[in-house]
Structure formats: structure tokens, C-alpha cells
């Protein structure tokens, strides 16, 4: 089963979990790592931590693992997930 690990910054783990649910996944664990299972894929929220760039500027970092039954399904899952995590500045 192919998999890929990505890091998301500035989005908390609760919202990242909600995005898996919006893609059809079901939460199957109650603590870290949070595991979501969908049709032919799985997503895991492995850890969340805070990164300090300066004493004042801090941002959260969440590591997410994506797995799917084949490479095509994995690419589709990541594409759809990234669409949900897109933030437009202004």
C-alpha cells in the first residue's frame, strides 16, 4: 500500500481530521495517532507540535500520513485533501 507523509502548518489537527471526514473517512481511534479510514484509503494524524520562528511568531505543525490501495488513489486523495487545506491570503 503506497503512502506519503506531509506536514501542514497553521491548521490545527481538529480541522485536518474534519477534512478526512469530508472526504468520506471515518475516525477509528480516539487519540494520537488519529486514524481515518475511507474507501480504499487511510489517513493518520501522527503528531501536532508548535514551532517557534521568533519569541513571538509561533505556528503549529501537524504531520499527516496518507495511504491508499494504489498510487493513483493516493494521488487523488492528496489532491483532494490539499484542496481543502488551501488558504488564500489577502
C-alpha positions in Angstrom: 0.0 0.0 0.0 1.7 3.2 -1.1 1.9 6.1 1.4 3.2 9.6 1.8 3.8 11.8 4.8 3.2 15.6 4.6 3.5 18.4 7.1 0.8 21.1 7.4 1.4 24.3 9.2 -1.1 26.8 10.6 -4.1 24.4 10.6 -4.9 22.6 13.8 -5.3 18.8 13.9 -9.1 19.0 14.6 -9.7 20.8 11.3 -7.4 18.4 9.5 -9.4 15.5 10.8 -12.6 17.1 9.7 -11.2 17.3 6.2 -10.7 13.5 6.2 -14.4 13.1 7.3 -15.5 15.5 4.5 -13.7 13.1 2.0 -15.7 10.2 3.4 -13.4 8.9 6.1 -14.4 7.6 9.5 -12.4 8.2 12.7 -11.3 4.8 14.1 -9.1 6.0 17.0 -9.7 8.4 19.9 -6.1 9.6 20.5 -2.8 10.2 18.6 -2.3 8.9 16.1 -5.8 9.7 14.9 -6.7 7.2 12.1 -9.3 7.8 9.5 -10.4 5.1 7.1 -12.1 5.7 3.8 -12.9 3.5 0.8 -9.5 2.3 -0.4 -7.5 4.8 1.7 -6.5 5.7 5.2 -5.2 8.9 6.8 -3.3 9.3 10.0 -2.7 12.5 12.0 0.6 11.4 13.6 1.6 14.4 15.7 1.0 18.1 16.4 3.6 20.5 17.8 4.3 24.2 17.9 7.3 25.7 16.0 8.8 29.0 17.1 10.4 31.2 14.4 10.9 34.0 16.9 10.0 34.5 20.5 6.7 36.0 19.3 6.0 34.2 16.0 4.8 30.7 16.6 2.8 28.3 14.4 1.6 24.7 14.8 2.9 21.9 12.7 0.9 18.7 12.0 2.3 15.5 10.4 -0.2 13.6 8.3 0.3 10.2 6.7 -1.7 9.3 3.6 -2.1 5.6 2.5 -4.1 4.2 -0.4 -4.6 0.9 -2.2 -2.6 2.1 -5.3 -0.6 5.1 -6.4 -3.5 6.6 -8.4 -5.8 6.6 -5.5 -3.1 8.1 -3.2 -2.5 11.0 -5.7 -6.3 11.6 -5.8 -6.6 11.6 -2.0 -3.7 14.0 -1.5 -5.0 16.3 -4.3 -8.5 16.5 -2.8 -7.1 16.9 0.8 -4.7 19.7 -0.3 -7.7 21.5 -1.9 -9.4 21.6 1.5 -6.2 22.9 3.2 -5.7 25.7 0.7 -5.7 29.1 2.3 -5.8 32.3 0.3 -4.2 35.4 1.7 -5.3 38.9 1.1 
